Amino acid sequence: MVIKTSRFGLVELKSDDVLTFAEGLLGFQDLRQFVLLDDPHDDIFAWLQSCELPSVAFPVLEP
């Protein structure tokens, strides 16, 4: 599967990598499929990237 992102361009991933939120995320109920992408330029942040809308991605940190 290949998804388009605004930050990383085209990204190839396996279907096992997709995280599905049955009810979406708060404020983004229409978006249900996301993937967690490491940021190649930053060791601290990763991105929860929408598979459905390239412009939507949330920075995440490891606790």
Wavefront OBJ file of the C-alpha trace (Angstrom):
o trace
v 0.000 0.000 0.000
v 1.285 3.473 -0.851
v -0.022 6.621 0.817
v 0.648 10.256 -0.012
v 1.769 12.546 2.817
v 2.463 16.266 2.917
v 5.621 15.798 5.039
v 7.243 12.658 3.625
v 5.880 12.393 0.081
v 4.829 8.927 -1.024
v 5.263 6.294 1.686
v 5.055 2.561 1.093
v 3.736 0.489 3.967
v 2.223 -2.886 4.752
v -1.456 -3.239 5.584
v -0.357 -4.531 9.024
v 1.108 -1.070 9.737
v -2.289 0.660 9.502
v -3.961 1.569 12.799
v -7.746 1.763 12.572
v -9.705 3.949 14.986
v -13.298 2.749 14.641
v -14.765 6.056 15.813
v -11.998 8.301 14.487
v -10.076 10.745 16.673
v -11.595 13.648 18.591
v -12.287 16.372 16.049
v -11.411 14.050 13.142
v -14.238 11.479 13.259
v -14.207 11.003 9.475
v -10.558 9.881 9.470
v -10.147 6.337 10.718
v -6.950 4.915 9.231
v -3.552 6.106 10.434
v 0.028 4.938 10.382
v 2.846 5.773 12.786
v 5.877 7.149 10.901
v 9.307 7.881 12.333
v 10.640 11.330 11.499
v 13.998 10.848 9.727
v 15.113 14.353 10.797
v 14.136 14.133 14.459
v 14.790 11.308 16.929
v 12.258 12.611 19.446
v 9.083 12.864 17.364
v 7.123 10.405 15.272
v 3.991 11.232 13.291
v 0.536 9.684 13.436
v -0.209 10.160 9.748
v -3.683 9.890 8.249
v -3.887 7.379 5.406
v -6.947 9.166 4.061
v -5.933 12.838 4.097
v -2.270 13.675 3.324
v -2.309 17.002 5.182
v -3.342 15.508 8.541
v -0.602 14.221 10.838
v -0.138 14.526 14.586
v 3.271 14.675 16.279
v 3.661 12.019 18.960
v 6.283 11.372 21.644
v 7.260 8.197 23.406
v 6.260 8.467 27.072
l 1 2 3 4 5 6 7 8 9 10 11 12 13 14 15 16 17 18 19 20 21 22 23 24 25 26 27 28 29 30 31 32 33 34 35 36 37 38 39 40 41 42 43 44 45 46 47 48 49 50 51 52 53 54 55 56 57 58 59 60 61 62 63
